[in-house]
Amino acid sequence: MANDVAGSIRDKIRSGALPLPPETPLKCFVGNGTNRPCDACDEMILPDHIEYELDITQSRTLRFHEACYTAWHAARAERVGD
């Protein structure tokens, strides 16, 4: 996983590649990884990792490793507080 997950997330938010909705995601599922890439660090979320899957709209789902989800959620909280 990337050493600077928070920096990567900030860069993706600035570029618009990673959404930062002000509202709580519609649905959040937590389980074993599904061999899909993490939306924060771009590395695969392997079956022995915990995967956070968030439905932020009816047509957009984000997937994160646990540490990446925590960093994204912190960035979201900071942005919502602005």
C-alpha positions as MATLAB code, in Angstrom:
seq = 'MANDVAGSIRDKIRSGALPLPPETPLKCFVGNGTNRPCDACDEMILPDHIEYELDITQSRTLRFHEACYTAWHAARAERVGD';
ca = [
       0.000    0.000    0.000;
       1.198    3.508   -0.729;
       3.282    5.086    2.027;
       1.447    8.399    1.827;
      -2.185    7.353    1.546;
      -3.454   10.690    2.888;
      -1.402   12.582    0.281;
      -2.655   10.349   -2.508;
      -6.227   10.883   -1.354;
      -5.769   14.676   -1.238;
      -4.343   14.624   -4.773;
      -7.234   12.528   -6.076;
      -9.792   14.768   -4.370;
      -8.182   17.895   -5.876;
      -8.174   16.353   -9.359;
     -11.775   15.165   -9.037;
     -10.798   11.497   -9.399;
     -12.032   10.694   -5.882;
     -15.374   12.139   -4.797;
     -15.835   13.623   -1.353;
     -19.577   13.760   -0.729;
     -20.745   15.902    2.191;
     -23.414   13.395    3.148;
     -22.877   10.000    4.687;
     -22.721    7.301    1.961;
     -26.032    5.607    1.193;
     -24.645    2.137    1.999;
     -21.424    0.733    3.413;
     -20.436   -2.917    3.330;
     -17.405   -4.383    5.083;
     -15.977   -7.779    4.289;
     -13.165   -9.710    2.692;
     -11.411   -8.127   -0.272;
     -12.735   -8.881   -3.742;
      -9.528   -8.498   -5.810;
     -10.625   -5.061   -7.020;
      -8.471   -1.926   -6.842;
      -8.707    0.466   -3.924;
     -10.002    3.863   -5.014;
      -7.445    5.581   -2.759;
      -4.138    3.770   -3.310;
      -4.966    1.858   -6.542;
      -3.614   -1.413   -5.095;
      -5.714   -4.564   -5.197;
      -7.822   -5.342   -2.148;
      -6.927   -8.985   -1.675;
      -9.245  -11.569   -0.066;
      -7.168  -11.557    3.126;
      -7.671   -7.760    3.457;
     -10.721   -5.973    4.818;
     -12.616   -4.120    2.079;
     -14.907   -1.166    2.657;
     -17.440   -0.771   -0.142;
     -19.427    2.459   -0.135;
     -22.372    3.269   -2.367;
     -22.061    7.043   -2.531;
     -24.723    7.384   -5.228;
     -26.923    4.894   -7.013;
     -24.351    4.713   -9.806;
     -21.022    5.154   -7.955;
     -19.366    2.694   -5.571;
     -16.027    3.287   -3.874;
     -13.783    0.525   -2.529;
     -11.081    1.014    0.077;
      -8.590   -0.847    2.208;
      -9.246   -0.242    5.903;
      -6.421    2.338    6.287;
      -7.439    4.054    3.040;
     -11.064    4.261    4.177;
      -9.957    5.836    7.450;
      -7.866    8.441    5.590;
     -10.677    9.193    3.101;
     -13.200    9.517    5.931;
     -10.859   11.927    7.771;
     -10.492   14.023    4.591;
     -14.257   14.020    4.203;
     -14.749   15.180    7.814;
     -12.203   17.999    7.319;
     -13.859   19.140    4.084;
     -17.384   18.995    5.559;
     -16.182   21.104    8.505;
     -14.962   23.883    6.159;
];
